């Protein structure tokens, strides 16, 4: 967190020596421009992460719609006829208001709405192949201990961010937020081969606080 605040202070300090931006800026987006962002961790083994994407559509040179999102699916066979899977999706639509800033620096405030869903399950079809009755399955997680447990999340955040345009059409940025989220864990339903179903009820957690993206945002203007 200290490194994030340090970079924020550095970027803000740069504005003291920069000139004001013209109406149509050669670095910053203009009305109707689109931006695409990925996560950038220059010191990690995978510097650019494409499991996170954000699009922005600038309505004016100071305002923009935004949509962040991730989607993933995993299906793995432990042994023949035994499978466990997860599916997750996260969508975060929102809106931004940019300040005048400088020729290269663009501070902004905004908000987004956070919706996430994760579904998990386990199936054992060996019983069907061996004609031993219905297959066993688990929905809501991989096992009764709650490994990879599914959930539904809803929240909203107020956002403070900075974009710094390194060269024309290319920027790096940082962002912090404050908001709330409600996370509801899915029920775990166990269907054994020769017994009644067992249900482990899910709970919920409500929290309010700060959040931030620890990675640097790397963006391109189109």
PyMOL commands that set and color helices and strands:
alter all, ss='L'
color gray80, all
select helices_A, chain A and resi 2-14+126-129
alter helices_A, ss='H'
color red, helices_A
select strands_A, chain A and resi 34-40+48-58+63-79+82-98+105-124+136-139+151-167+170-185+188-191+198-200+204-212+216-221
alter strands_A, ss='S'
color yellow, strands_A
deselect
rebuild
show_as cartoon
